[in-house]
Amino acid sequence: MLAADGSVLHAYLNPTQKWRMKTELAEITPALQQAIINKEDRYFRYHFGVNPVAIVQAAGRNIFGKGRTTGASTITMQVARLLEPKERTFGNKLKEMLRAVQLEAHYSKAEILQLYLNLVPYGGNIEGVKSAALLYFQQPPDYLSLAQTVTLAIIPNQPRALVLGKNNALIVAERNRWLRQFQKQHLFPDQDIEDALAEPLDVQRHAAPALAPHLARRLVTQFVRQPNIRSTLQRGPQTKAEDLTKNYVRRLHELGINQAAVLVVNNRTRAVEAYVGSADFADAASAGQVDGVRAVRSPGSTLKPFLYALALDRGLVTPKLKLPDVPSNFSGFQPENFDKNFSGEVTVERALTYSLNIPAVRVLSEMGVPTFTDKLRDAGFKSVAKTAPRLGLSTVLGGCGATLEELTGLFVTLADGGRYAPLVLTEKVGKQKPLTKSELVSPAAAFLITDILAQHTRPDLPLGYQGSARLPKIAWKTGTSYGRRDAWSIGYNKDYTVGVWVGNFSGAGSPALTGTDIATPLLFDIFNALAYNSPNRWATPPASLDFRLVCAETGLVPGENCPNQLIDYYLSGISSARRCEHQKEALVSADGAISYCRACVPEAGFRRQLFPNPAPEVLAFREAQGLPATRLPAHNAACRLVRGTDATGAALAITSPLANAEYLLNRAEKQQLLLSCAAGSEVRQVFWYVNDRFLRAAAATERVFFRPPTGNVKISCADDHGRNVDIQLQIAEL
């Protein structure tokens, strides 16, 4: 497997357990050609595979015993013998000549020379010039000096006697003899010959290149019959990424963390420039041969940026819009934030920066899970595509499967203005087609998410990095899976996207394993190593993005009672234009004890007053936390208007028990059910009914417990403004 520049990154033994790396025509330098041809077959370019003059001369020497005994083999004849090894007999020599003529008829001189240089033996299990150059000199053939080139030219005739690393003195003597002979022939400039004669030979056999072992195995399996596979990897970034990952994981062993995987992608071309499947491929104890780039794991919170980008494109949110962050029940699913705390209400940008779970689930619930999973399928998420019908709201919290390759590709999409294209692992030979990109999210949404993720005032900044010069200019997102089994950190700038996963392939968790403290430091190290001096270019707002004033309390378009306003981005023609109603005007008595509706307001003795109008669940949370939560005064008891006629407040909802749920209670323990509801600020009292029989009255925020009957049970709740709601559930006892 080759790097993008053609250098060898990884090599495998061939089926006969030989090191035979294909030497391409471009790697056969003029010096190598001249040295081989003048030593082995001076008239190679002129004969038809067999040199009649050389055969006659050799026959005379062999018959009359004068001079050195030779076989008069041309380079083409040697190729024929190397392709079909036979016993050295007169009959086989004739067959060799016939084969040589056949080869000359079918191949050019350059191709025959290439065959020869790929097959010549260099002792042991090394065959071919390229294998010898890499295993002895750690350089490809076209990077060798003249002395090294001539050294490789003289060994094939005596591979057992001239063994590099063992008989270096003998090899130097033979090399210099041929160099002087080449000097007499004026084959090379005199100064080059003198420099080559003075060059020492301090060489030994080295191990074969073994960078990027996981990608090498992946590509070799994919391109079975291809001798050279040119990958998109860059040798420098690959080496740095492997060294950083290995050294970093070594420091984590005492925490029970043994593995990591890293992917580095060029945002413009989608070329993977570094691919680290594990910290150490040879570490069998930690399953080092598992490819962490392709392993399906829980993505934790890393999908939240994409969710909010889709929500921005659908006009559901803007950066300053406030979302409820309170205990919530989504049809039986009750998510919690990572720190188990609640904020009441938070802006979208804070919800993303602080990676809050409840606002994200609320946005996904409003958008719809199928919409989200369909987009993930379009982004190449194979596991999500297979399990999409079974996925729910937990998907955005890591309740699905994803690979580091898929997640990194998703963040490349955000880095490239919302345009998606599959990652590229191999270089195409010849003229390449332009990269086809499809728009997953708009450039405006991609910019807004990037702007939020680039903020440095955030809780997932690793300890010790505040104000540090080691903090790169990137946008990034962390993630931690359930049970602290996977730590993620994926970041990008204008040029690169880097994905990092840290954990154990066994699935074992660790108390210390979080994206913030464990994965992000490695992400920063890799960015500082690969792009430390890169141009400080950053994303710019697209033309489709505009500013508007919004209410500071809600993030909505200011209404009549919004004195505090601030500037927010929005997508013209897409973002919601709903007006803010965070304060509601009410008619109350002079002493503020009672409120009036339009039907019962007196002619005098009343005043207009603004009251907070939060969402029912936010109001309930504030009251439960002992925070200021003003409710409307009780409605005028003398009002003769039928209750419900003027019910303009928030809808009433039963939050416990769950509608259409089945409850199994223990009869011996006399277990009870909790009744609770969410009501608007104008509601002071609610009335509970079980199977249409009155149970009791309670304050709007009061938690009521009761023992339900078995079987089908109808729970009803009515408020003091005439609204009511019913649910059905099933009760059984043990």
C-alpha positions in Angstrom: 0.0 0.0 0.0 1.4 3.4 -1.1 0.9 6.8 0.3 -0.5 9.6 -1.9 3.1 10.6 -2.9 3.9 7.0 -4.0 6.1 6.0 -1.1 5.4 2.6 0.5 3.4 2.7 3.7 2.8 -1.0 4.2 3.8 -4.2 2.5 2.8 -7.9 2.7 4.6 -11.1 1.7 3.4 -12.6 -1.5 1.8 -16.1 -1.6 5.2 -17.8 -1.8 6.4 -15.9 1.3 8.7 -13.6 -0.7 9.1 -9.8 -0.5 8.4 -8.8 -4.0 7.1 -5.2 -4.3 6.3 -4.1 -7.8 8.7 -1.6 -9.3 6.9 0.8 -11.5 8.4 2.2 -14.8 8.7 5.6 -13.3 10.9 4.3 -10.4 13.5 2.9 -12.9 15.9 5.9 -13.0 18.3 6.4 -15.9 21.2 5.6 -13.6 19.6 2.2 -12.7 18.9 1.4 -16.3 22.4 2.2 -17.4 24.0 0.3 -14.5 21.9 -2.8 -15.1 22.1 -2.8 -18.9 25.9 -2.2 -19.1 26.6 -4.9 -16.5 24.1 -7.5 -17.6 23.4 -7.0 -21.3 25.1 -4.2 -23.1 23.2 -4.8 -26.4 19.8 -5.2 -24.7 18.2 -2.4 -26.7 19.3 -3.8 -30.0 18.8 -7.6 -30.0 15.5 -9.6 -30.4 15.8 -11.4 -27.1 18.9 -13.5 -28.0 22.4 -12.1 -28.8 23.9 -14.4 -31.5 27.4 -12.8 -31.2 27.4 -13.4 -27.4 26.2 -17.0 -27.9 29.1 -17.7 -30.4 31.6 -16.1 -28.1 30.4 -18.0 -25.1 30.3 -21.3 -27.0 33.9 -20.8 -28.1 35.1 -20.1 -24.6 33.2 -23.0 -23.2 34.4 -25.4 -25.8 38.1 -24.3 -25.9 38.3 -23.5 -22.2 39.6 -20.0 -22.8 38.3 -17.2 -20.7 35.5 -17.1 -18.2 32.7 -19.7 -18.7 29.4 -17.8 -19.4 25.9 -18.6 -20.6 25.5 -15.6 -22.8 22.1 -14.9 -21.2 20.5 -11.7 -22.2 18.2 -9.7 -19.8 15.2 -11.1 -21.7 16.5 -14.7 -21.4 17.0 -14.1 -17.6 13.4 -12.9 -17.4 12.3 -16.1 -19.1 14.3 -18.2 -16.6 13.0 -16.3 -13.6 9.4 -16.7 -14.8 9.8 -20.4 -15.4 12.8 -21.7 -13.3 14.3 -24.9 -14.8 17.4 -27.1 -14.4 20.4 -25.6 -16.2 20.7 -27.9 -19.2 21.3 -27.4 -22.9 17.7 -28.2 -23.8 16.3 -25.8 -21.3 18.7 -23.1 -22.6 17.1 -23.5 -26.0 13.6 -23.2 -24.5 14.8 -20.1 -22.6 15.8 -18.6 -26.0 12.5 -19.3 -27.5 10.7 -17.8 -24.6 12.9 -14.7 -24.8 11.9 -14.2 -28.5 8.3 -14.5 -27.5 8.7 -11.9 -24.7 10.3 -9.5 -27.2 7.4 -10.0 -29.6 4.8 -9.1 -26.9 6.5 -6.6 -24.7 8.5 -3.4 -25.1 12.1 -3.1 -23.9 11.0 -1.0 -21.0 8.4 -3.6 -19.9 11.0 -6.4 -20.1 13.5 -4.4 -18.1 10.7 -3.8 -15.6 10.0 -7.5 -15.4 13.6 -8.2 -14.8 14.0 -5.6 -12.0 10.9 -7.1 -10.3 12.1 -10.7 -10.4 15.9 -10.6 -9.7 16.9 -12.3 -6.4 18.7 -10.4 -3.6 19.2 -13.2 -1.2 16.8 -14.7 1.3 13.2 -14.0 0.5 13.9 -10.7 -1.1 13.1 -10.3 -4.9 13.1 -7.2 -7.0 14.9 -3.9 -6.9 12.2 -2.1 -5.0 12.0 -4.7 -2.2 15.8 -4.6 -1.8 15.9 -0.8 -1.9 13.2 -0.5 0.8 14.4 -3.3 3.1 18.1 -2.4 2.9 18.3 1.3 2.2 14.7 2.3 3.4 14.3 4.3 0.2 12.4 3.6 -3.1 14.7 2.9 -6.1 14.3 6.4 -7.6 15.7 7.9 -4.3 18.9 5.9 -4.2 22.4 7.4 -4.7 24.7 6.2 -7.5 26.7 4.0 -5.1 23.5 2.4 -3.8 22.2 1.9 -7.3 25.3 0.1 -8.5 25.3 -1.9 -5.3 21.8 -3.3 -6.2 23.0 -3.8 -9.8 25.8 -6.2 -8.8 24.1 -8.4 -6.3 21.7 -10.4 -8.5 24.6 -12.4 -10.1 25.9 -13.5 -6.7 22.9 -13.2 -4.2 24.4 -15.9 -1.8 27.9 -14.5 -1.7 27.0 -10.8 -1.7 24.7 -10.5 1.2 24.0 -7.0 2.3 24.6 -6.5 6.0 26.9 -9.6 6.2 29.5 -9.2 3.4 29.6 -5.4 3.2 33.3 -5.2 2.7 33.2 -7.7 -0.2 30.2 -5.9 -1.7 32.1 -2.5 -1.5 35.1 -4.0 -3.4 32.9 -5.4 -6.1 30.9 -2.2 -6.3 34.0 -0.1 -6.7 35.3 -2.4 -9.4 32.2 -1.8 -11.4 32.2 1.9 -10.7 35.7 2.2 -12.1 34.7 0.2 -15.1 31.7 2.5 -15.7 34.2 5.4 -15.4 36.3 4.0 -18.2 33.2 3.7 -20.3 32.2 7.3 -19.4 28.8 6.1 -18.3 28.5 8.6 -15.5 30.2 12.0 -14.8 33.6 11.6 -13.2 32.6 13.6 -10.1 29.6 11.3 -9.5 31.8 8.3 -9.8 34.3 9.7 -7.3 31.6 10.5 -4.8 30.2 7.0 -5.2 33.6 5.4 -4.6 34.0 7.4 -1.4 30.5 6.6 -0.1 30.6 4.1 2.8 28.3 1.1 2.9 26.8 0.9 6.4 23.6 -1.1 5.7 21.6 -3.8 7.3 18.2 -5.4 6.7 15.2 -3.6 8.1 11.7 -4.6 8.7 9.2 -4.0 5.9 7.1 -0.8 6.1 4.2 -1.2 8.4 2.3 2.1 8.7 -1.5 2.2 8.7 -1.9 -1.6 9.2 -5.7 -1.4 9.5 -6.2 0.5 6.3 -3.6 -1.7 4.5 -5.5 -4.9 5.5 -8.8 -3.2 4.5 -7.6 -2.2 1.0 -5.7 -5.4 0.3 -8.9 -7.3 1.0 -10.8 -5.0 -1.3 -8.2 -4.9 -4.1 -7.1 -8.6 -4.1 -5.2 -8.7 -7.5 -3.7 -5.2 -7.4 0.1 -5.3 -6.6 0.3 -1.6 -5.7 -2.6 0.2 -4.0 -2.2 4.0 -3.8 -4.0 5.3 -0.8 -4.8 8.9 0.0 -2.7 8.8 3.2 0.1 11.3 3.7 3.2 9.8 5.3 3.9 12.7 7.7 0.4 13.0 9.2 0.0 9.2 9.3 3.3 8.8 11.2 2.5 11.7 13.6 -1.1 10.4 14.3 0.1 6.9 15.0 2.9 8.1 17.4 0.6 10.5 19.2 -2.2 7.9 19.6 0.2 5.2 20.9 1.9 7.4 23.4 -1.3 9.0 24.6 -3.1 5.6 25.2 0.0 4.4 27.0 -0.7 7.1 29.7 -4.3 5.9 30.0 -3.6 2.3 30.9 -3.8 2.9 34.6 -7.3 4.3 34.1 -8.5 1.0 32.5 -8.5 2.6 29.0 -6.5 0.6 26.4 -7.5 1.8 22.9 -8.1 4.7 20.6 -8.8 5.4 16.9 -8.1 8.5 14.8 -9.2 9.7 11.4 -7.8 12.8 9.6 -9.7 14.1 6.6 -9.0 16.8 4.0 -12.2 18.8 3.9 -11.8 19.9 0.3 -11.0 16.6 -1.3 -12.5 14.2 1.3 -9.2 12.3 1.2 -8.3 10.5 4.4 -4.8 11.6 5.2 -4.3 9.6 8.4 -6.0 6.4 9.5 -5.3 4.9 12.9 -7.5 1.9 13.7 -6.0 1.2 17.1 -3.2 2.4 19.4 -1.1 -0.7 18.7 -1.9 -3.2 16.0 0.4 -5.8 17.6 -1.2 -5.5 21.1 -3.2 -8.7 21.1 -4.2 -8.3 24.8 -6.2 -5.2 23.9 -7.5 -6.5 20.6 -5.2 -4.2 18.6 -6.1 -5.7 15.3 -9.7 -4.5 15.6 -10.3 -1.5 13.3 -11.7 1.2 15.6 -12.4 3.4 12.5 -15.0 1.0 11.3 -16.2 -0.4 14.7 -19.9 0.3 15.4 -20.2 2.1 18.7 -22.7 4.4 20.5 -22.0 7.9 19.3 -23.1 9.6 22.5 -23.9 13.3 22.0 -21.9 13.7 18.7 -25.1 13.8 16.6 -26.6 16.9 18.3 -24.9 19.4 16.0 -26.5 17.7 13.0 -29.9 17.7 14.7 -29.8 21.4 15.4 -28.6 22.1 11.9 -31.6 20.3 10.5 -33.9 22.1 12.9 -32.4 25.4 11.8 -33.2 24.5 8.2 -36.8 23.7 9.1 -37.4 27.0 10.9 -37.9 25.2 14.2 -35.1 27.0 16.1 -32.7 29.9 16.0 -29.5 30.3 18.1 -31.1 32.6 20.7 -34.4 30.7 20.9 -35.0 29.4 24.4 -36.0 25.8 25.0 -37.3 24.1 28.2 -34.7 22.2 30.1 -36.9 20.7 32.8 -37.8 17.1 33.8 -39.8 15.9 30.8 -41.7 12.8 29.8 -41.8 12.0 26.1 -44.4 9.1 25.9 -42.5 7.1 28.5 -39.0 8.3 27.6 -37.6 10.4 30.4 -34.1 11.7 29.5 -31.7 13.3 31.9 -28.8 15.6 31.4 -25.3 14.3 31.8 -24.9 16.2 35.2 -28.5 15.3 36.3 -29.3 19.0 36.7 -31.9 21.2 34.9 -31.6 24.8 33.9 -35.3 25.7 33.4 -34.9 27.4 30.0 -31.8 27.6 27.8 -31.0 29.0 24.4 -30.3 26.7 21.5 -26.6 27.7 21.4 -26.2 27.0 25.1 -28.1 23.7 24.8 -25.6 22.6 22.1 -22.5 24.1 23.8 -23.3 22.4 27.1 -24.6 19.3 25.3 -27.9 19.2 27.2 -30.0 16.2 26.5 -33.6 17.3 27.3 -33.6 20.3 24.8 -32.2 18.0 22.1 -34.8 15.3 22.6 -37.5 18.0 22.6 -36.3 19.3 19.2 -36.1 15.8 17.8 -39.6 15.1 19.0 -40.8 18.1 17.2 -38.9 17.4 14.0 -39.7 13.6 14.0 -37.3 10.7 14.3 -37.8 9.5 10.7 -36.7 12.9 9.3 -33.5 12.7 11.4 -32.7 9.1 10.5 -33.4 9.6 6.8 -30.8 12.4 6.8 -28.3 10.2 8.6 -28.9 7.5 6.0 -28.1 10.0 3.3 -24.9 10.8 5.2 -23.8 7.2 4.9 -24.8 5.8 8.3 -25.2 2.2 7.5 -26.2 0.9 11.0 -28.8 3.7 11.3 -30.2 2.8 7.9 -30.7 -0.8 9.0 -32.3 -0.1 12.3 -34.2 3.1 11.5 -37.7 1.6 12.0 -36.8 0.6 15.6 -35.0 3.9 16.5 -36.7 6.5 18.8 -35.9 9.7 20.5 -32.8 8.3 22.2 -31.1 8.3 18.8 -29.8 11.8 19.3 -28.3 10.8 22.7 -26.4 7.8 21.3 -29.2 5.2 21.1 -28.0 4.0 17.7 -24.9 2.6 16.2 -22.2 4.7 14.3 -18.6 4.4 13.3 -15.8 6.9 13.6 -15.7 7.0 9.8 -19.3 7.9 9.5 -19.2 10.6 12.3 -16.1 12.2 10.9 -17.7 12.3 7.5 -20.7 14.0 9.0 -18.6 16.7 10.6 -16.7 17.2 7.3 -20.1 18.0 5.9 -20.5 20.9 8.4 -17.0 22.1 7.7 -17.7 22.2 4.0 -20.9 24.3 4.2 -23.3 21.5 4.6 -22.2 19.6 1.5 -21.8 15.8 1.8 -19.6 13.4 -0.1 -18.2 10.0 0.9 -14.7 9.8 2.3 -12.0 8.8 -0.2 -9.4 6.2 0.7 -7.6 5.5 -2.6 -6.2 7.7 -5.3 -7.7 7.0 -8.8 -5.2 6.4 -11.6 -5.5 8.7 -14.5 -7.9 11.6 -15.0 -10.2 11.9 -11.9 -13.8 12.9 -12.0 -14.8 15.9 -9.9 -16.0 15.1 -6.4 -19.8 14.9 -6.4 -21.3 16.6 -3.3 -24.9 16.8 -2.2 -26.4 19.3 0.2 -27.4 17.8 3.5 -27.9 21.1 5.4 -27.8 24.6 4.1 -24.6 26.7 4.3 -26.4 29.0 6.7 -27.2 26.2 9.2 -23.7 24.8 8.8 -22.2 28.2 9.6 -24.4 28.7 12.7 -23.5 25.3 14.1 -19.8 25.9 13.4 -20.0 29.3 15.1 -21.5 27.7 18.2 -19.1 24.8 18.3 -16.1 27.2 18.0 -16.9 28.9 21.3 -14.3 28.4 24.1 -16.5 29.3 27.0 -18.0 25.8 27.5 -17.9 22.9 30.0 -16.2 20.4 27.6 -13.0 22.3 27.5 -10.4 20.0 29.1 -8.9 21.0 32.4 -5.8 23.1 31.9 -6.6 24.3 28.4 -8.3 27.6 29.5 -6.3 30.3 27.8 -3.7 27.8 26.7 -1.6 28.4 23.6 -2.1 24.7 22.8 -5.8 25.3 22.1 -6.2 25.2 18.3 -8.6 27.3 16.4 -11.3 24.7 15.7 -14.9 23.9 16.1 -15.5 20.6 18.0 -18.0 18.4 19.7 -17.5 15.8 22.4 -19.6 12.8 23.2 -19.7 10.1 25.9 -21.8 6.9 25.5 -24.0 5.4 28.2 -21.9 3.6 30.9 -18.8 5.6 29.8 -17.8 3.0 27.3 -17.0 5.4 24.4 -15.4 8.8 24.5 -15.6 10.9 21.3 -14.2 14.2 20.2 -14.6 15.4 16.6 -13.3 18.8 15.5 -12.7 20.7 12.3 -11.3 23.9 10.8 -11.4 25.1 7.3 -8.9 22.6 6.0 -9.1 19.4 8.2 -11.6 17.4 10.2 -10.2 15.1 12.9 -12.2 12.3 14.6 -11.1 10.7 17.8 -12.5 7.7 19.6 -11.1 6.4 22.9 -12.3 3.4 24.9 -12.0 -0.4 25.0 -12.8 -2.8 22.2 -14.2 -5.1 24.8 -16.9 -2.6 25.6 -15.7 -2.2 29.2 -16.4 1.3 30.6 -14.2 3.4 32.9 -15.3 6.1 35.4 -12.7 8.5 33.8 -13.9 7.9 30.3 -15.5 11.1 29.0 -15.2 12.9 25.7 -14.1 16.1 27.4 -11.3 14.8 29.6 -10.1 11.8 27.6 -10.8 12.2 23.9 -10.4 16.0 23.4 -6.8 16.3 24.6 -5.7 13.8 21.9 -7.8 15.8 19.3 -6.0 19.0 20.3 -2.6 17.3 20.1 -3.3 16.0 16.6 -4.5 19.4 15.4 -1.5 21.1 16.8 0.8 18.5 15.2 -0.8 18.5 11.7 -2.1 22.1 11.3 -0.2 24.2 13.7 1.0 26.7 11.0 -2.0 26.4 8.8 -3.6 29.7 7.5 -6.0 31.1 10.1 -9.0 31.0 7.7 -12.5 30.6 9.2 -16.0 30.2 8.0 -17.8 33.4 6.9 -21.6 34.0 7.1 -23.4 33.1 3.8 -25.6 35.6 2.1 -28.8 33.6 3.1 -28.1 34.5 6.7 -29.5 37.7 8.3 -30.0 39.4 11.6 -33.1 40.4 13.5 -34.1 41.6 17.0 -35.5 39.0 19.3 -36.9 39.1 22.8 -34.1 38.3 25.3 -36.5 36.3 27.4 -37.6 33.8 24.8 -35.6 34.3 21.6 -38.8 34.9 19.6 -39.8 37.9 17.5 -40.6 40.7 20.1 -44.2 41.2 21.0 -45.9 44.2 22.6 -44.4 43.5 26.0 -40.7 42.7 25.2 -38.6 45.6 26.5 -35.3 43.6 26.5 -34.2 42.7 23.0 -31.0 41.4 21.4 -29.7 40.5 18.0 -29.9 37.0 16.6 -29.2 35.2 13.3 -32.1 33.8 11.4 -32.8 32.2 8.0 -34.9 34.6 5.9 -38.2 33.1 4.8 -37.5 29.9 6.9 -37.1 30.7 10.5 -40.3 31.0 12.5 -41.8 34.5 12.9 -43.9 33.6 15.9 -44.2 36.5 18.3 -43.2 36.4 21.9 -45.9 36.2 24.6 -43.7 35.7 27.6 -45.8 38.2 29.4 -49.6 38.2 29.4 -51.8 41.2 30.3 -54.6 40.4 32.8 -57.4 42.4 34.4 -57.1 42.3 38.2 -58.8 44.0 41.1 -57.2 47.0 42.7 -55.8 44.9 45.5 -54.6 42.2 43.1 -56.6 39.5 44.9 -58.8 38.4 42.0 -58.7 38.4 38.2 -61.5 39.2 35.8 -62.3 37.9 32.4 -63.8 40.2 29.7 -67.3 39.1 30.7 -67.0 40.0 34.4 -64.7 43.0 34.5 -66.4 45.8 36.5 -66.8 49.3 35.2 -64.2 50.6 37.7 -61.9 49.4 40.5 -59.7 47.2 38.3 -56.3 47.6 36.7 -54.2 46.0 33.9 -51.2 44.1 35.0 -48.5 42.0 33.2 -47.9 38.5 34.4 -45.2 36.0 33.4 -46.5 33.4 30.9 -44.0 30.6 30.8 -44.7 27.1 29.4 -46.6 25.0 31.9 -43.7 22.5 32.4 -41.3 25.4 33.1 -43.7 27.0 35.6 -44.1 23.7 37.4 -40.3 23.3 37.5 -39.8 26.7 39.0 -42.3 26.1 41.7 -40.8 22.7 42.5 -37.4 24.3 42.8 -38.7 27.1 45.0 -37.9 29.7 42.3 -40.0 32.8 41.7 -43.1 31.7 39.8 -46.0 34.2 39.8 -49.5 32.8 39.0 -52.5 34.8 38.0 -54.9 35.6 40.9 -57.9 33.4 41.3 -60.7 34.2 38.8 -63.6 36.2 40.0 -65.9 33.8 41.9 -68.9 35.8 41.1 -68.4 35.4 37.3 -71.5 33.8 35.8 -69.7 32.9 32.5 -69.6 29.2 32.0 -66.1 27.9 32.8 -64.0 27.3 29.8 -65.6 30.0 27.6 -62.6 32.3 28.1 -60.0 29.6 28.6 -57.2 31.2 26.6 -54.3 30.0 28.6 -51.9 27.1 28.0 -53.3 23.6 27.4 -53.8 21.3 30.4 -51.7 18.0 30.3 -51.4 15.0 32.6 -47.7 14.2 33.1 -48.2 11.2 35.4 -49.3 8.5 34.9 -48.5 7.8 31.2 -51.3 7.5 28.7 -52.0 4.0 27.3 -49.3 2.5 29.6 -49.5 -0.8 31.6 -48.7 -0.7 35.3 -48.0 -3.8 37.4 -48.4 -3.1 41.1 -47.6 -5.1 44.2 -50.8 -5.8 46.2 -48.9 -6.7 49.4 -47.0 -3.4 49.4 -50.2 -1.4 48.6 -48.4 0.5 45.9 -49.9 3.8 44.7 -49.9 5.8 41.5 -48.7 9.4 41.2 -51.0 12.0 39.7 -49.5 15.2 38.3 -50.2 17.7 35.6 -48.8 20.7 33.7 -51.0 23.8 33.7 -50.7 27.4 32.8 -49.9 30.2 35.2 -53.6 31.2 35.3 -54.5 27.8 36.9 -54.7 27.7 40.7 -56.6 24.5 41.3 -57.2 21.2 39.5 -59.8 18.4 40.0 -58.9 14.7 39.7 -61.4 12.0 38.6 -60.9 8.2 38.4 -63.3 6.3 36.1 -65.5 9.5 36.0 -65.7 9.5 39.8 -64.4 12.6 41.7 -61.2 11.8 43.6 -60.1 15.2 45.1 -59.2 18.7 44.4 -55.5 19.8 44.5 -53.2 22.7 43.8 -52.0 22.9 40.2 -48.5 21.8 41.2 -49.5 19.3 43.9 -48.5 15.7 43.6 -51.4 13.4 44.4 -51.1 9.7 45.2 -53.9 7.1 45.1 -54.5 3.3 44.9 -56.1 2.6 41.5 -58.5 -0.2 40.7 -57.3 -3.1 38.4 -58.2 -3.3 34.8 -58.9 -0.5 32.4 -58.7 2.9 34.2 -59.7 6.3 33.0 -57.9 9.3 34.6 -59.4 12.7 34.2 -58.1 16.2 35.2 -60.0 19.5 35.0 -58.7 22.9 35.9 -60.4 26.0 37.4 -60.8 27.5 33.9 -62.9 24.7 32.6 -60.3 22.8 30.6 -60.1 19.0 31.0 -58.1 16.1 29.7 -58.5 12.3 29.9 -56.1 9.4 29.6 -56.6 5.6 29.6 -54.2 3.1 31.2 -54.1 -0.6 32.3 -53.6 -1.7 35.9 -52.7 -5.2 37.1 -51.6 -6.5 40.5 -49.3 -9.2 41.7 
